[in-house]
Amino acid sequence: MSKEINLHEVYTTTEAQHLLKISESTMKRLLKNGLIKANKVGGQYRILGKELLRVVSPEVEKEAVKSYLEFKKKVVNTINRW
């Protein structure tokens, strides 16, 4: 597999995971939180290359940090209520 992300190529989650050099759990988290937009085809996600390129841009990193901090705040609040 090529290590270069093609803008118009369609990738599986496994291929995208290898290209981005992230774990399976991180890929699932990115999909679940909507940080990577994908379409389901036959029960499996398909991701456009332009989405992967968007992920590696600085704007997405800022959004990921914001999302993480919001999630962390919710978890801390839940724990504090116990």
N, C-alpha and C positions, 0 to 999 in steps of 0.2 A: 504494500500500500504506500502511496505517495505521502510524504510528510507535509506537503503543501496543501492548504485548504483552497479548494476551487469554489468560487463564488456561486456558481450555478449547479454544483454537484449536490446530490441527495445522499445523506449519510445515515447509517443505523446508529443507535445509541452506543454500541460497542466501538464502531469506527470513530465516532465523535469523541468518545472517551479517550481513545488512544491518541487522537490528534491534539486534544487539549491537555493530555497527560494528567488526567484526574481519575479518582477512584470511581467505582460503580455507585457507591453511596452518594458521592458528590454529584454525579450525573443525575441521579434520581432526585436529589434535593433541588438542583437547578431547574429540572423539568417541573417538579411539583410546585415550586415557588414562582414559576413563570419567567425565570431569568433567561431561559432558553425556550423559544417558541418551537413547537413541533406538532406534527400531525400524526394521528394514529392510522396505520394502514394494516389491516389484517391483524389487529391486536398488538402491533409493534410500532414504536415511534419512528418517524423519519424526520430528519433535520436538514434544512437547507444550509449550504456552506456559508451563505451570507449571515445566518444566525450565529454560526460559530465564530465568524470574523467579528461580529458585533460584541460577542462575549469577551473577546480579548482587548477591547477598547477601554480606555480610562473611564468613560461614562458608565459603563456597565459595572466596573469595579466599585464606583461610588454607590450605585444602586444596591449592589450586593452587600456592602458594608452597612448601608442604611437598613436594609431588610434584616440583616443579622442582628443589629442592635435593637430593632423593634421586637424581634422574636425573643432575644435575650431578656428584654424588659418584661415581656409577658410571662416568661418562665419564672423570673425572679419574683414577680408579683404573685404568681400562683403559689410558689413555695412559701412566700411570706404569709399568705393567708392560712396555711396549714398551721 
